[in-house]
Amino acid sequence: MQPFKGSFTQQEPIAEKAIEAAVEVLRSGRLHRYNTIGDELGPVAELEKAYAAYQGSKYCLACTSGGYAMATALRALGVVSGEKVLTNAFTLAPVPGAIAAVGAEAVLVEITADLVLNLDDLESKIKAVEPKVLLLSNMRGHLCDMDALMAILDRYGVPLIEDCAHTMGATWNGRKSGSFGLAGCFSTQTYKHMNSGEGGFLTSNDPEFMARAIILSGSYMLYERHGAAPSADVFADIKLDTPNMSGRMDNLRASILLSQLDVLETNIDRWNERHDLIADRLRLCNGVYVPHRPEQERYVGSSFQFLVPEASDEQLCQIVSEAKALGVELKWFGAHAPVGFTSNHQSWRYVEPQDLPKTDAILSGLLDMRIPLTFSLEDCAHVADIIAHVVRQALQKGAA
Ligand SMILES: *Cc1c(COP(=O)(O)O)cnc(C)c1O
C-alpha cells in the first residue's frame, strides 16, 4: 500500500478577495469594530448582518470564539453558579469549558452509536436534575432527531442552546442547525467551516436575550452600531444591569470572513463529496460501522467517523498506528489520555465524574478523522483504501 502524503491539518489558503479586504482594513488602521466613520457599518457589523441572513435568524453577534459564544449564551440566559446544564457526553473540551465558565455543573447525557444524543437518557436526566438548559453539541456534525428532541424539551420546558461548531450550514428538514432553540453558537476557528483563525457567532430570535449577549460582549453603549441587533429600546434596562465581559470580534477577522460566507454552500457540497466517497467505501468494509444519517439531515462532511465495535483496545491502537505509518491521521476517542484536540469526559476533571456506560462503550470503538478541502477526491479514495486495509489487518491479527 502506497503511503498517503497529504496533510490532515492543511486548510485551503485565504482567497485573494479576502486578503484584499483584510489589507484594506490594515491600511485604514481601523481594526476595532466601533472605529467607524459616520453611519458606515464597518466589517464586523456587515458580517453580523450577512450571517443573520444566511442563518435565517433575526439577530447575530460576532465574537472572539465559539467557546465565548456558548459561555455568553449561558450567561445571557441567566445560568448562575451551581445550576445544572445538560450536554452530550461526547463532545470537545470547549463545551464543558463554557459550562465551567459560568460556574454551572455539567450533567452529561449518553449518546447512541450514531453519535447523537440518547433521547431516553436525556428525558430521564431532565426528570432527575431539573436542568436550567440543554447545551446540545452537534458533535462532528451529527444531528439527533430534532423533532423528537424539541418535543421532549417543550414537554419539560427546558430551553435549548445549540453548539453548531460542526454544523454551520447544516439543516434538519430544511431548517438551519442553530435555529431550533433559544440560540445557536458557531465557531470560525481555522478547523471549522469558515476560517478567521479564531472567531465565533451567536444567533437568536429573542430580543432581550440578544441585548444581554451584546452588552456582555463588551459593546459599552455602542450597541446601535451592530449589524443584526434588537432595537435600542430593548437595551433600556439591560444596558445598566448587564456586566461587560469583553469578547468582541475585530474588523480584520470580519473582513476575512465576509467573502467566505459567499462560498460556504459550495464548500459544503465539496466536503460532502469527499465525505460520502470515504463513507461509501468504508461501509463495505467488514467489522466497520459507519453512523447512519437520517434523510432529514443535510450534514456538512468536514470530518468522518466510524466505529470498529468488535475491536479490542489493542487492535484499535494498531489501527491508529498503522494508519499513521501510511500517512493517515485517525483519532481514537477511547484513548485513556487526551491527544491533541481530542479528549473524552474522563479527562475533564473539572466536571463531576459521571457514570456513562453506553457512551464509554461507543467511544471505545470510535475513530475520527478530518477531511480538509485541500484533499482531492483521489486523495479521499486513497485514504479510504488505507483505512480499510489497516482495519482488515488488525481484525485478522486478532482472529489469528
Ligand atoms: C471548536 C469547537 C467549539 C468552539 O471552539 P472555539 O475554538 O472556542 O471557537 C465548540 N464545540 C466544539 C464541539 C468544537 O469542536
PDBQT file of the ligand as one rigid body, heavy atoms in Angstrom, charges set to zero:
ROOT
HETATM    1  C1  LIG A 501     -14.241  24.012  18.032  1.00  0.00    +0.000 C 
HETATM    2  C2  LIG A 501     -15.382  23.679  18.859  1.00  0.00    +0.000 A 
HETATM    3  C3  LIG A 501     -16.099  24.659  19.558  1.00  0.00    +0.000 A 
HETATM    4  C4  LIG A 501     -15.728  26.109  19.583  1.00  0.00    +0.000 C 
HETATM    5  O1  LIG A 501     -14.397  26.272  19.684  1.00  0.00    +0.000 OA
HETATM    6  P1  LIG A 501     -13.592  27.650  19.685  1.00  0.00    +0.000 P 
HETATM    7  O2  LIG A 501     -12.205  27.192  19.478  1.00  0.00    +0.000 OA
HETATM    8  O3  LIG A 501     -13.846  28.233  21.049  1.00  0.00    +0.000 OA
HETATM    9  O4  LIG A 501     -14.111  28.535  18.615  1.00  0.00    +0.000 OA
HETATM   10  C5  LIG A 501     -17.233  24.259  20.234  1.00  0.00    +0.000 A 
HETATM   11  N1  LIG A 501     -17.638  22.984  20.226  1.00  0.00    +0.000 NA
HETATM   12  C6  LIG A 501     -16.982  22.025  19.586  1.00  0.00    +0.000 A 
HETATM   13  C7  LIG A 501     -17.525  20.639  19.608  1.00  0.00    +0.000 C 
HETATM   14  C8  LIG A 501     -15.825  22.331  18.891  1.00  0.00    +0.000 A 
HETATM   15  O5  LIG A 501     -15.165  21.367  18.243  1.00  0.00    +0.000 OA
ENDROOT
TORSDOF 0
